[in-house]
Amino acid sequence: MDLPPRDVPEGLSSKEYLQLGIKYKSMGWIEQARDALTFAVEDDSDRDVSLAARRFLRTKIPRHPVPLFAEQKNIEGFNAMATGDVEQARETFEELIREFPDFEWPYGNLAVLCLHVHDIARAKELLDKALEINPHYVNGWLHLATARGLEKDLPGARECVDRALESDPTDTAAKAMKVALESLDA
């Protein structure tokens, strides 16, 4: 994958800004994603694109601005988690939570680690805090649905998925989880 420019370029269409914002988010570049998506929202030439950008901002980008240091540490923690260095990832996310308590992503990432070792109570506590920071945080709702599912609380899991879909009815992971939960009823 080609890296996008570090500075958000000027003069793009709203659709190009939306696509760029999504790409920035996938790389963990939070503030560039916020800027690109804000440009897409402000360009009202394509109402559907503007609404999609607004929804993405609300549900997939941290609610509060994130300092570059915190963004980079979160990327380090995520990479450690992805390569199986669970202890390093845990330490990184805990440090981020202490230093940047209004940054919801480290709570969600640490909760995923807790779910992998079946520390469901701790995962739920972390996710509750993340969702207190940003009640539209789709991944937070989906991770909480997983936690409740592991507890065999299927109504609670469904409720979490419904909350995710209320925030973003287009989210493919939330739609897939809803289908999976419905299949359990069949």
N, CA, C and O atoms as a DFTB+ gen file, in Angstrom:
744 C
 N C O
     1  1       0.847      -1.177       0.000
     2  2       0.000       0.000       0.000
     3  2       0.890       1.237       0.000
     4  3       1.810       1.354       0.809
     5  1       0.607       2.149      -0.909
     6  2       1.338       3.409      -0.973
     7  2       0.921       4.295       0.193
     8  3      -0.258       4.384       0.535
     9  1       1.900       4.941       0.788
    10  2       1.604       5.859       1.879
    11  2       0.979       7.133       1.327
    12  3       1.441       7.670       0.320
    13  1      -0.068       7.614       1.983
    14  2      -0.614       8.915       1.572
    15  2       0.326      10.019       2.050
    16  3       1.206       9.771       2.874
    17  1       0.145      11.225       1.542
    18  2       1.002      12.330       2.001
    19  2       0.772      12.598       3.490
    20  3      -0.355      12.485       3.974
    21  1       1.828      12.949       4.211
    22  2       1.723      13.221       5.647
    23  2       0.823      14.434       5.897
    24  3       0.066      14.458       6.866
    25  1       0.908      15.435       5.024
    26  2       0.047      16.616       5.136
    27  2      -1.158      16.419       4.221
    28  3      -1.008      16.016       3.068
    29  1      -2.343      16.703       4.736
    30  2      -3.557      16.562       3.934
    31  2      -3.507      17.569       2.797
    32  3      -3.398      18.772       3.039
    33  1      -3.586      17.091       1.556
    34  2      -3.498      18.008       0.414
    35  2      -4.751      18.876       0.289
    36  3      -5.800      18.571       0.857
    37  1      -4.614      19.944      -0.456
    38  2      -5.744      20.829      -0.730
    39  2      -6.324      20.502      -2.101
    40  3      -5.670      19.880      -2.938
    41  1      -7.559      20.931      -2.311
    42  2      -8.156      20.879      -3.638
    43  2      -8.751      19.558      -4.069
    44  3      -9.035      19.373      -5.252
    45  1      -8.950      18.623      -3.137
    46  2      -9.555      17.343      -3.501
    47  2     -11.072      17.451      -3.470
    48  3     -11.627      18.375      -2.875
    49  1     -11.728      16.514      -4.106
    50  2     -13.190      16.456      -4.035
    51  2     -13.600      15.870      -2.682
    52  3     -12.779      15.283      -1.978
    53  1     -14.855      16.031      -2.332
    54  2     -15.323      15.486      -1.056
    55  2     -15.141      13.971      -1.018
    56  3     -14.787      13.416       0.022
    57  1     -15.379      13.304      -2.133
    58  2     -15.209      11.846      -2.183
    59  2     -13.742      11.466      -1.990
    60  3     -13.434      10.504      -1.287
    61  1     -12.843      12.219      -2.611
    62  2     -11.407      11.947      -2.440
    63  2     -10.974      12.186      -0.992
    64  3     -10.152      11.440      -0.460
    65  1     -11.523      13.221      -0.355
    66  2     -11.210      13.466       1.053
    67  2     -11.740      12.338       1.935
    68  3     -11.065      11.918       2.875
    69  1     -12.927      11.851       1.644
    70  2     -13.474      10.728       2.409
    71  2     -12.567       9.508       2.269
    72  3     -12.212       8.883       3.269
    73  1     -12.193       9.169       1.048
    74  2     -11.323       8.013       0.823
    75  2      -9.968       8.187       1.505
    76  3      -9.423       7.240       2.072
    77  1      -9.432       9.402       1.446
    78  2      -8.154       9.682       2.078
    79  2      -8.279       9.572       3.602
    80  3      -7.389       9.041       4.268
    81  1      -9.386      10.076       4.143
    82  2      -9.614       9.977       5.585
    83  2      -9.677       8.532       6.047
    84  3      -9.138       8.190       7.099
    85  1     -10.326       7.691       5.274
    86  2     -10.418       6.269       5.606
    87  2      -9.025       5.633       5.542
    88  3      -8.673       4.813       6.391
    89  1      -8.250       6.010       4.548
    90  2      -6.891       5.463       4.424
    91  2      -6.028       5.911       5.603
    92  3      -5.292       5.107       6.176
    93  1      -6.117       7.186       5.963
    94  2      -5.355       7.673       7.110
    95  2      -5.742       6.904       8.376
    96  3      -4.874       6.515       9.157
    97  1      -7.022       6.690       8.574
    98  2      -7.478       5.973       9.761
    99  2      -6.908       4.563       9.780
   100  3      -6.486       4.083      10.832
   101  1      -6.890       3.896       8.636
   102  2      -6.389       2.516       8.581
   103  2      -4.911       2.448       8.961
   104  3      -4.421       1.399       9.379
   105  1      -4.211       3.558       8.815
   106  2      -2.801       3.612       9.163
   107  2      -2.587       4.100      10.599
   108  3      -1.460       4.120      11.095
   109  1      -3.679       4.492      11.259
   110  2      -3.572       5.016      12.617
   111  2      -3.232       6.491      12.673
   112  3      -2.945       7.015      13.749
   113  1      -3.257       7.174      11.534
   114  2      -2.947       8.602      11.469
   115  2      -4.223       9.380      11.780
   116  3      -4.943       9.803      10.875
   117  1      -4.481       9.557      13.030
   118  2      -5.775      10.043      13.507
   119  2      -6.072      11.472      13.073
   120  3      -7.137      11.744      12.519
   121  1      -5.156      12.370      13.318
   122  2      -5.463      13.778      13.057
   123  2      -5.515      14.076      11.558
   124  3      -6.285      14.939      11.137
   125  1      -4.714      13.384      10.745
   126  2      -4.846      13.544       9.301
   127  2      -6.210      13.024       8.847
   128  3      -6.861      13.622       7.991
   129  1      -6.631      11.898       9.435
   130  2      -7.955      11.370       9.105
   131  2      -9.033      12.377       9.486
   132  3      -9.955      12.635       8.712
   133  1      -8.911      12.941      10.676
   134  2      -9.900      13.935      11.132
   135  2      -9.953      15.119      10.166
   136  3     -11.035      15.575       9.795
   137  1      -8.774      15.615       9.758
   138  2      -8.730      16.766       8.856
   139  2      -9.347      16.437       7.495
   140  3     -10.168      17.199       6.985
   141  1      -8.957      15.312       6.911
   142  2      -9.489      14.939       5.593
   143  2     -11.000      14.749       5.663
   144  3     -11.728      15.210       4.784
   145  1     -11.470      14.074       6.701
   146  2     -12.910      13.847       6.831
   147  2     -13.658      15.150       7.080
   148  3     -14.779      15.325       6.603
   149  1     -13.049      16.054       7.817
   150  2     -13.685      17.356       8.050
   151  2     -13.832      18.113       6.737
   152  3     -14.858      18.751       6.500
   153  1     -12.807      18.045       5.874
   154  2     -12.924      18.676       4.548
   155  2     -14.081      18.059       3.768
   156  3     -14.824      18.773       3.094
   157  1     -14.240      16.733       3.854
   158  2     -15.334      16.057       3.141
   159  2     -16.690      16.493       3.691
   160  3     -17.640      16.677       2.930
   161  1     -16.780      16.658       4.996
   162  2     -18.039      17.093       5.624
   163  2     -18.383      18.512       5.184
   164  3     -19.534      18.814       4.869
   165  1     -17.381      19.368       5.167
   166  2     -17.611      20.782       4.861
   167  2     -17.938      21.032       3.395
   168  3     -18.547      22.049       3.062
   169  1     -17.542      20.121       2.519
   170  2     -17.862      20.248       1.091
   171  2     -19.249      19.646       0.885
   172  3     -19.403      18.427       0.814
   173  1     -20.243      20.502       0.792
   174  2     -21.616      20.008       0.696
   175  2     -22.068      19.773      -0.748
   176  3     -23.267      19.709      -1.020
   177  1     -21.114      19.644      -1.673
   178  2     -21.482      19.404      -3.072
   179  2     -22.052      18.004      -3.281
   180  3     -22.793      17.775      -4.237
   181  1     -21.713      17.065      -2.393
   182  2     -22.252      15.705      -2.458
   183  2     -22.729      15.337      -1.062
   184  3     -21.947      14.933      -0.201
   185  1     -24.031      15.487      -0.863
   186  2     -24.611      15.291       0.470
   187  2     -24.336      13.889       1.018
   188  3     -24.059      13.744       2.209
   189  1     -24.408      12.858       0.178
   190  2     -24.176      11.487       0.646
   191  2     -22.749      11.312       1.152
   192  3     -22.523      10.680       2.184
   193  1     -21.797      11.871       0.428
   194  2     -20.398      11.783       0.850
   195  2     -20.200      12.558       2.152
   196  3     -19.517      12.084       3.061
   197  1     -20.787      13.732       2.242
   198  2     -20.671      14.531       3.454
   199  2     -21.242      13.780       4.657
   200  3     -20.642      13.788       5.732
   201  1     -22.386      13.139       4.486
   202  2     -22.993      12.368       5.577
   203  2     -22.133      11.159       5.945
   204  3     -21.984      10.841       7.125
   205  1     -21.568      10.486       4.946
   206  2     -20.703       9.338       5.210
   207  2     -19.454       9.774       5.982
   208  3     -19.016       9.089       6.906
   209  1     -18.895      10.908       5.598
   210  2     -17.713      11.420       6.292
   211  2     -18.053      11.797       7.730
   212  3     -17.276      11.516       8.642
   213  1     -19.191      12.421       7.937
   214  2     -19.629      12.795       9.286
   215  2     -19.799      11.548      10.155
   216  3     -19.373      11.523      11.310
   217  1     -20.426      10.517       9.587
   218  2     -20.650       9.263      10.320
   219  2     -19.308       8.597      10.657
   220  3     -19.121       8.105      11.770
   221  1     -18.384       8.584       9.701
   222  2     -17.072       7.975       9.929
   223  2     -16.329       8.728      11.033
   224  3     -15.728       8.112      11.914
   225  1     -16.370      10.040      10.983
   226  2     -15.736      10.856      12.026
   227  2     -16.287      10.519      13.408
   228  3     -15.527      10.361      14.363
   229  1     -17.574      10.414      13.508
   230  2     -18.237      10.194      14.802
   231  2     -18.003       8.786      15.343
   232  3     -17.933       8.596      16.557
   233  1     -17.882       7.799      14.458
   234  2     -17.882       6.399      14.906
   235  2     -16.521       5.706      14.847
   236  3     -16.326       4.673      15.488
   237  1     -15.584       6.262      14.088
   238  2     -14.327       5.546      13.869
   239  2     -13.079       6.368      14.221
   240  3     -11.975       5.826      14.261
   241  1     -13.246       7.637      14.470
   242  2     -12.136       8.526      14.824
   243  2     -12.326       8.942      16.286
   244  3     -13.451       9.220      16.700
   245  1     -11.249       8.990      17.070
   246  2     -11.397       9.391      18.472
   247  2     -12.163      10.712      18.616
   248  3     -12.017      11.638      17.818
   249  1     -12.963      10.752      19.641
   250  2     -13.833      11.915      19.863
   251  2     -13.025      13.191      20.092
   252  3     -13.407      14.268      19.634
   253  1     -11.908      13.060      20.803
   254  2     -11.082      14.219      21.136
   255  2      -9.780      14.174      20.333
   256  3      -9.303      13.090      19.995
   257  1      -9.202      15.335      20.026
   258  2      -7.898      15.341      19.338
   259  2      -6.865      14.524      20.113
   260  3      -6.868      14.484      21.344
   261  1      -5.991      13.882      19.361
   262  2      -4.984      12.993      19.945
   263  2      -3.592      13.538      19.601
   264  3      -3.283      13.736      18.427
   265  1      -2.755      13.780      20.608
   266  2      -1.391      14.232      20.320
   267  2      -0.633      13.188      19.488
   268  3      -0.895      11.989      19.581
   269  1       0.298      13.667      18.689
   270  2       1.078      12.786      17.819
   271  2       1.768      11.685      18.617
   272  3       1.808      10.538      18.172
   273  1       2.312      12.014      19.787
   274  2       2.976      11.014      20.618
   275  2       2.020       9.871      20.959
   276  3       2.392       8.701      20.866
   277  1       0.794      10.207      21.351
   278  2      -0.186       9.186      21.720
   279  2      -0.573       8.349      20.505
   280  3      -0.720       7.131      20.602
   281  1      -0.733       9.005      19.376
   282  2      -1.053       8.286      18.136
   283  2       0.047       7.273      17.815
   284  3      -0.237       6.116      17.503
   285  1       1.303       7.717      17.895
   286  2       2.421       6.839      17.579
   287  2       2.536       5.692      18.575
   288  3       2.814       4.560      18.181
   289  1       2.326       5.971      19.865
   290  2       2.368       4.908      20.878
   291  2       1.243       3.906      20.640
   292  3       1.438       2.704      20.824
   293  1       0.077       4.382      20.235
   294  2      -1.027       3.462      19.964
   295  2      -0.685       2.550      18.785
   296  3      -0.987       1.356      18.807
   297  1      -0.057       3.116      17.761
   298  2       0.370       2.307      16.618
   299  2       1.384       1.254      17.082
   300  3       1.313       0.096      16.671
   301  1       2.325       1.660      17.937
   302  2       3.305       0.710      18.469
   303  2       2.603      -0.418      19.229
   304  3       2.930      -1.592      19.049
   305  1       1.650      -0.061      20.066
   306  2       0.914      -1.071      20.826
   307  2       0.125      -1.997      19.922
   308  3       0.091      -3.209      20.132
   309  1      -0.503      -1.420      18.922
   310  2      -1.281      -2.235      17.975
   311  2      -0.357      -3.191      17.221
   312  3      -0.687      -4.362      17.035
   313  1       0.806      -2.684      16.785
   314  2       1.754      -3.539      16.076
   315  2       2.287      -4.649      16.981
   316  3       2.452      -5.786      16.539
   317  1       2.558      -4.320      18.251
   318  2       3.000      -5.346      19.205
   319  2       1.920      -6.409      19.376
   320  3       2.217      -7.603      19.424
   321  1       0.661      -5.970      19.467
   322  2      -0.448      -6.915      19.600
   323  2      -0.539      -7.806      18.358
   324  3      -0.745      -9.014      18.468
   325  1      -0.385      -7.204      17.181
   326  2      -0.509      -7.949      15.927
   327  2       0.609      -8.969      15.754
   328  3       0.412     -10.001      15.113
   329  1       1.782      -8.689      16.318
   330  2       2.905      -9.626      16.184
   331  2       2.993     -10.603      17.344
   332  3       3.922     -11.407      17.409
   333  1       2.031     -10.540      18.263
   334  2       1.988     -11.499      19.365
   335  2       2.753     -11.090      20.606
   336  3       2.854     -11.881      21.544
   337  1       3.297      -9.878      20.647
   338  2       3.986      -9.404      21.838
   339  2       2.952      -8.797      22.784
   340  3       2.846      -7.580      22.935
   341  1       2.208      -9.684      23.406
   342  2       1.055      -9.282      24.217
   343  2       1.477      -8.424      25.409
   344  3       0.806      -7.447      25.743
   345  1       2.583      -8.785      26.046
   346  2       3.019      -8.029      27.224
   347  2       3.396      -6.597      26.850
   348  3       3.023      -5.655      27.550
   349  1       4.124      -6.431      25.764
   350  2       4.490      -5.082      25.317
   351  2       3.237      -4.289      24.932
   352  3       3.117      -3.111      25.269
   353  1       2.322      -4.926      24.239
   354  2       1.073      -4.258      23.861
   355  2       0.305      -3.824      25.102
   356  3      -0.169      -2.690      25.182
   357  1       0.183      -4.732      26.069
   358  2      -0.550      -4.411      27.299
   359  2       0.079      -3.208      28.006
   360  3      -0.624      -2.284      28.413
   361  1       1.405      -3.225      28.148
   362  2       2.097      -2.120      28.809
   363  2       1.885      -0.805      28.067
   364  3       1.683       0.240      28.685
   365  1       1.933      -0.866      26.749
   366  2       1.759       0.348      25.942
   367  2       0.353       0.913      26.108
   368  3       0.190       2.118      26.305
   369  1      -0.657       0.062      26.030
   370  2      -2.034       0.550      26.150
   371  2      -2.313       1.063      27.559
   372  3      -3.014       2.062      27.722
   373  1      -1.777       0.394      28.580
   374  2      -1.976       0.876      29.948
   375  2      -1.313       2.242      30.146
   376  3      -1.874       3.123      30.797
   377  1      -0.114       2.411      29.577
   378  2       0.569       3.706      29.660
   379  2      -0.260       4.789      28.965
   380  3      -0.412       5.893      29.489
   381  1      -0.785       4.472      27.799
   382  2      -1.616       5.443      27.077
   383  2      -2.858       5.822      27.875
   384  3      -3.240       6.992      27.908
   385  1      -3.478       4.862      28.504
   386  2      -4.684       5.137      29.299
   387  2      -4.339       6.061      30.463
   388  3      -5.096       6.981      30.775
   389  1      -3.201       5.819      31.104
   390  2      -2.783       6.695      32.220
   391  2      -2.495       8.113      31.726
   392  3      -2.917       9.087      32.350
   393  1      -1.776       8.228      30.607
   394  2      -1.341       9.536      30.138
   395  2      -2.389      10.291      29.325
   396  3      -2.400      11.522      29.309
   397  1      -3.269       9.553      28.652
   398  2      -4.272      10.166      27.777
   399  2      -5.637       9.526      28.049
   400  3      -6.152       8.777      27.219
   401  1      -6.217       9.822      29.213
   402  2      -7.445       9.118      29.624
   403  2      -8.671       9.398      28.748
   404  3      -9.676       8.698      28.872
   405  1      -8.615      10.401      27.868
   406  2      -9.751      10.685      26.992
   407  2      -9.581      10.103      25.591
   408  3     -10.335      10.456      24.683
   409  1      -8.616       9.229      25.404
   410  2      -8.334       8.586      24.120
   411  2      -8.915       7.174      24.185
   412  3      -8.361       6.300      24.852
   413  1     -10.018       6.955      23.499
   414  2     -10.759       5.695      23.640
   415  2     -10.102       4.472      23.004
   416  3     -10.351       3.355      23.457
   417  1      -9.286       4.636      21.987
   418  2      -8.715       3.469      21.296
   419  2      -7.879       2.570      22.194
   420  3      -8.028       1.351      22.109
   421  1      -6.992       3.107      23.066
   422  2      -6.228       2.197      23.924
   423  2      -7.118       1.352      24.847
   424  3      -6.781       0.206      25.145
   425  1      -8.232       1.900      25.291
   426  2      -9.162       1.114      26.104
   427  2      -9.699      -0.072      25.293
   428  3      -9.748      -1.203      25.777
   429  1     -10.099       0.213      24.049
   430  2     -10.610      -0.856      23.192
   431  2      -9.550      -1.887      22.876
   432  3      -9.825      -3.087      22.888
   433  1      -8.324      -1.427      22.590
   434  2      -7.245      -2.356      22.274
   435  2      -6.884      -3.225      23.475
   436  3      -6.684      -4.431      23.334
   437  1      -6.800      -2.617      24.650
   438  2      -6.493      -3.388      25.854
   439  2      -7.637      -4.359      26.162
   440  3      -7.395      -5.473      26.627
   441  1      -8.852      -3.951      25.910
   442  2      -9.994      -4.846      26.127
   443  2      -9.895      -6.084      25.238
   444  3     -10.222      -7.187      25.677
   445  1      -9.453      -5.914      24.003
   446  2      -9.273      -7.064      23.106
   447  2      -8.262      -8.037      23.708
   448  3      -8.475      -9.249      23.695
   449  1      -7.162      -7.499      24.234
   450  2      -6.178      -8.370      24.886
   451  2      -6.801      -9.111      26.065
   452  3      -6.546     -10.299      26.264
   453  1      -7.612      -8.413      26.840
   454  2      -8.283      -9.049      27.986
   455  2      -9.236     -10.154      27.521
   456  3      -9.322     -11.209      28.150
   457  1      -9.939      -9.912      26.435
   458  2     -10.856     -10.941      25.922
   459  2     -10.099     -12.191      25.501
   460  3     -10.599     -13.304      25.669
   461  1      -8.914     -12.024      24.961
   462  2      -8.115     -13.180      24.519
   463  2      -7.688     -14.066      25.682
   464  3      -7.468     -15.264      25.503
   465  1      -7.571     -13.485      26.867
   466  2      -7.208     -14.293      28.041
   467  2      -8.427     -14.518      28.943
   468  3      -8.289     -14.923      30.097
   469  1      -9.594     -14.257      28.411
   470  2     -10.881     -14.469      29.086
   471  2     -11.027     -13.671      30.377
   472  3     -11.701     -14.112      31.308
   473  1     -10.397     -12.500      30.435
   474  2     -10.634     -11.575      31.540
   475  2     -11.770     -10.656      31.108
   476  3     -11.569      -9.478      30.812
   477  1     -12.952     -11.226      31.084
   478  2     -14.123     -10.544      30.541
   479  2     -14.523      -9.350      31.406
   480  3     -14.916      -8.307      30.883
   481  1     -14.424      -9.499      32.708
   482  2     -14.810      -8.396      33.596
   483  2     -13.953      -7.163      33.328
   484  3     -14.473      -6.051      33.238
   485  1     -12.653      -7.355      33.200
   486  2     -11.750      -6.225      32.928
   487  2     -12.034      -5.635      31.543
   488  3     -12.042      -4.417      31.368
   489  1     -12.264      -6.511      30.564
   490  2     -12.576      -6.037      29.208
   491  2     -13.832      -5.163      29.236
   492  3     -13.856      -4.093      28.628
   493  1     -14.859      -5.608      29.929
   494  2     -16.105      -4.834      29.991
   495  2     -15.888      -3.491      30.684
   496  3     -16.452      -2.476      30.277
   497  1     -15.072      -3.492      31.726
   498  2     -14.769      -2.244      32.435
   499  2     -14.079      -1.260      31.488
   500  3     -14.433      -0.082      31.445
   501  1     -13.105      -1.743      30.739
   502  2     -12.385      -0.900      29.781
   503  2     -13.310      -0.386      28.685
   504  3     -13.243       0.782      28.303
   505  1     -14.167      -1.257      28.185
   506  2     -15.078      -0.865      27.107
   507  2     -16.126       0.118      27.599
   508  3     -16.509       1.034      26.871
   509  1     -16.588      -0.062      28.818
   510  2     -17.529       0.914      29.389
   511  2     -16.892       2.300      29.427
   512  3     -17.550       3.297      29.130
   513  1     -15.609       2.365      29.793
   514  2     -14.914       3.651      29.840
   515  2     -14.757       4.225      28.430
   516  3     -14.976       5.417      28.213
   517  1     -14.376       3.370      27.472
   518  2     -14.228       3.840      26.085
   519  2     -15.545       4.395      25.562
   520  3     -15.566       5.420      24.879
   521  1     -16.641       3.719      25.881
   522  2     -17.953       4.154      25.395
   523  2     -18.476       5.363      26.175
   524  3     -19.334       6.096      25.681
   525  1     -17.973       5.569      27.365
   526  2     -18.285       6.791      28.105
   527  2     -17.613       7.979      27.401
   528  3     -18.193       9.061      27.305
   529  1     -16.398       7.767      26.917
   530  2     -15.668       8.813      26.199
   531  2     -16.358       9.101      24.868
   532  3     -16.575      10.258      24.506
   533  1     -16.698       8.038      24.148
   534  2     -17.330       8.195      22.830
   535  2     -18.438       7.160      22.682
   536  3     -18.166       6.009      22.340
   537  1     -19.683       7.556      22.935
   538  2     -20.795       6.607      22.858
   539  2     -21.101       6.125      21.440
   540  3     -21.947       5.249      21.257
   541  1     -20.424       6.684      20.436
   542  2     -20.635       6.249      19.049
   543  2     -19.486       5.388      18.528
   544  3     -19.432       5.089      17.335
   545  1     -18.575       4.990      19.401
   546  2     -17.391       4.208      19.052
   547  2     -17.816       2.784      18.668
   548  3     -18.014       1.927      19.529
   549  1     -17.949       2.555      17.376
   550  2     -18.490       1.288      16.872
   551  2     -17.666       0.092      17.345
   552  3     -18.231      -0.899      17.808
   553  1     -16.338       0.172      17.234
   554  2     -15.522      -0.968      17.673
   555  2     -15.708      -1.255      19.156
   556  3     -15.666      -2.412      19.574
   557  1     -15.912      -0.218      19.949
   558  2     -16.185      -0.418      21.370
   559  2     -17.446      -1.236      21.579
   560  3     -17.465      -2.162      22.389
   561  1     -18.503      -0.894      20.847
   562  2     -19.754      -1.648      20.954
   563  2     -19.585      -3.094      20.486
   564  3     -20.146      -4.015      21.080
   565  1     -18.813      -3.287      19.423
   566  2     -18.624      -4.648      18.905
   567  2     -17.772      -5.493      19.852
   568  3     -18.043      -6.678      20.042
   569  1     -16.748      -4.887      20.443
   570  2     -15.944      -5.626      21.428
   571  2     -16.790      -5.962      22.657
   572  3     -16.659      -7.046      23.226
   573  1     -17.655      -5.033      23.064
   574  2     -18.535      -5.300      24.199
   575  2     -19.536      -6.402      23.849
   576  3     -19.888      -7.215      24.704
   577  1     -19.988      -6.430      22.610
   578  2     -20.869      -7.525      22.167
   579  2     -20.136      -8.860      22.279
   580  3     -20.721      -9.857      22.701
   581  1     -18.866      -8.880      21.904
   582  2     -18.069     -10.099      22.027
   583  2     -17.951     -10.518      23.489
   584  3     -18.109     -11.694      23.815
   585  1     -17.675      -9.559      24.364
   586  2     -17.562      -9.866      25.792
   587  2     -18.862     -10.462      26.322
   588  3     -18.850     -11.454      27.051
   589  1     -19.966      -9.855      25.952
   590  2     -21.252     -10.369      26.431
   591  2     -21.562     -11.730      25.818
   592  3     -22.148     -12.593      26.471
   593  1     -21.169     -11.914      24.575
   594  2     -21.353     -13.224      23.954
   595  2     -20.544     -14.297      24.663
   596  3     -21.023     -15.416      24.849
   597  1     -19.320     -13.966      25.060
   598  2     -18.492     -14.927      25.794
   599  2     -19.112     -15.293      27.140
   600  3     -18.874     -16.379      27.668
   601  1     -19.898     -14.387      27.683
   602  2     -20.620     -14.657      28.930
   603  2     -21.950     -15.372      28.678
   604  3     -22.710     -15.645      29.607
   605  1     -22.209     -15.662      27.425
   606  2     -23.463     -16.291      26.987
   607  2     -24.667     -15.386      27.212
   608  3     -25.792     -15.864      27.357
   609  1     -24.425     -14.071      27.240
   610  2     -25.480     -13.061      27.343
   611  2     -25.818     -12.609      25.924
   612  3     -25.415     -11.528      25.495
   613  1     -26.565     -13.450      25.200
   614  2     -26.872     -13.138      23.807
   615  2     -27.777     -11.915      23.664
   616  3     -27.566     -11.125      22.743
   617  1     -28.778     -11.720      24.535
   618  2     -29.552     -10.475      24.424
   619  2     -28.667      -9.231      24.613
   620  3     -28.843      -8.230      23.919
   621  1     -27.725      -9.302      25.545
   622  2     -26.805      -8.185      25.754
   623  2     -25.903      -7.970      24.557
   624  3     -25.628      -6.830      24.182
   625  1     -25.439      -9.055      23.951
   626  2     -24.600      -8.952      22.753
   627  2     -25.394      -8.314      21.615
   628  3     -24.880      -7.445      20.911
   629  1     -26.637      -8.739      21.433
   630  2     -27.488      -8.170      20.385
   631  2     -27.707      -6.676      20.613
   632  3     -27.680      -5.882      19.673
   633  1     -27.922      -6.311      21.861
   634  2     -28.135      -4.898      22.203
   635  2     -26.911      -4.071      21.813
   636  3     -27.047      -2.970      21.281
   637  1     -25.727      -4.596      22.077
   638  2     -24.485      -3.880      21.721
   639  2     -24.354      -3.735      20.206
   640  3     -23.975      -2.673      19.712
   641  1     -24.663      -4.788      19.478
   642  2     -24.589      -4.719      18.016
   643  2     -25.607      -3.711      17.493
   644  3     -25.317      -2.948      16.572
   645  1     -26.788      -3.711      18.077
   646  2     -27.797      -2.730      17.669
   647  2     -27.316      -1.299      17.927
   648  3     -27.559      -0.404      17.117
   649  1     -26.637      -1.088      19.052
   650  2     -26.097       0.248      19.345
   651  2     -25.040       0.642      18.313
   652  3     -24.984       1.794      17.884
   653  1     -24.198      -0.324      17.914
   654  2     -23.198      -0.051      16.884
   655  2     -23.887       0.335      15.578
   656  3     -23.471       1.279      14.907
   657  1     -24.932      -0.392      15.225
   658  2     -25.638      -0.116      13.973
   659  2     -26.455       1.167      14.037
   660  3     -26.684       1.791      13.001
   661  1     -26.895       1.575      15.204
   662  2     -27.549       2.874      15.343
   663  2     -26.552       3.985      15.009
   664  3     -26.905       4.973      14.365
   665  1     -25.312       3.816      15.451
   666  2     -24.284       4.818      15.178
   667  2     -23.832       4.787      13.728
   668  3     -23.606       5.832      13.118
   669  1     -23.700       3.574      13.172
   670  2     -23.270       3.440      11.776
   671  2     -23.968       2.252      11.128
   672  3     -23.485       1.123      11.209
   673  1     -25.108       2.508      10.483
   674  2     -25.855       1.422       9.843
   675  2     -25.117       0.777       8.674
   676  3     -25.539      -0.269       8.181
   677  1     -24.014       1.390       8.222
   678  2     -23.271       0.846       7.084
   679  2     -22.078      -0.010       7.513
   680  3     -21.411      -0.592       6.658
   681  1     -21.797      -0.100       8.797
   682  2     -20.603      -0.802       9.257
   683  2     -20.702      -2.300       8.947
   684  3     -21.606      -2.985       9.425
   685  1     -19.767      -2.790       8.150
   686  2     -19.837      -4.186       7.690
   687  2     -19.594      -5.178       8.825
   688  3     -20.223      -6.236       8.855
   689  1     -18.702      -4.863       9.754
   690  2     -18.451      -5.775      10.874
   691  2     -19.691      -5.883      11.764
   692  3     -20.031      -6.973      12.226
   693  1     -20.359      -4.766      12.002
   694  2     -21.575      -4.788      12.824
   695  2     -22.690      -5.569      12.122
   696  3     -23.421      -6.328      12.759
   697  1     -22.812      -5.376      10.811
   698  2     -23.835      -6.128      10.068
   699  2     -23.536      -7.623      10.107
   700  3     -24.445      -8.437      10.266
   701  1     -22.273      -7.981       9.962
   702  2     -21.901      -9.402       9.990
   703  2     -22.149     -10.003      11.363
   704  3     -22.610     -11.139      11.467
   705  1     -21.850      -9.257      12.417
   706  2     -22.076      -9.764      13.766
   707  2     -23.572      -9.918      14.029
   708  3     -23.988     -10.857      14.708
   709  1     -24.381      -9.006      13.496
   710  2     -25.834      -9.121      13.659
   711  2     -26.346     -10.395      12.992
   712  3     -27.157     -11.119      13.570
   713  1     -25.877     -10.665      11.787
   714  2     -26.271     -11.881      11.068
   715  2     -25.837     -13.114      11.857
   716  3     -26.603     -14.067      11.995
   717  1     -24.605     -13.094      12.375
   718  2     -24.117     -14.237      13.141
   719  2     -24.969     -14.482      14.389
   720  3     -25.288     -15.623      14.722
   721  1     -25.327     -13.400      15.068
   722  2     -26.168     -13.557      16.269
   723  2     -27.570     -14.039      15.904
   724  3     -28.163     -14.844      16.622
   725  1     -28.094     -13.544      14.786
   726  2     -29.422     -14.011      14.354
   727  2     -29.403     -15.477      13.992
   728  3     -30.392     -16.179      14.200
   729  1     -28.281     -15.957      13.448
   730  2     -28.194     -17.365      13.068
   731  2     -28.245     -18.277      14.293
   732  3     -28.602     -19.449      14.175
   733  1     -27.896     -17.758      15.451
   734  2     -27.973     -18.549      16.672
   735  2     -29.410     -18.813      17.084
   736  3     -29.691     -19.761      17.817
   737  1     -30.324     -17.963      16.606
   738  2     -31.746     -18.146      16.902
   739  2     -32.382     -19.201      16.021
   740  3     -33.419     -19.770      16.365
   741  1     -31.753     -19.461      14.877
   742  2     -32.353     -20.375      13.893
   743  2     -32.267     -21.820      14.322
   744  3     -32.727     -22.706      13.602
